[in-house]
Amino acid sequence: MGEKPFACEKCKYRTSDHNSLRRHKMQHSGVRPYRCPYCDYASIQSTTFKVHLKDKHPGLGKYRQ
């Protein structure tokens, strides 16, 4: 098993990638920087936000943060 030096202080989550830990910590804090301008959806990651816009609000323009 690969080494996972990055650990969450609030749970048992560990990872080998510091960005994965940063995103994980947002789940504990409730931070969702990507908010949909058309509904109540909010996301931690821009990629999932863009998929939401494409699937749920097609043709409504580019995403805004």
Beta strands, then each sheet from edge to edge (+ up, - down):
strand 1: 6-7
strand 2: 14-15
strand 3: 34-35
strand 4: 42-43
sheet 1: 1+ 2-
sheet 2: 3+ 4-
end
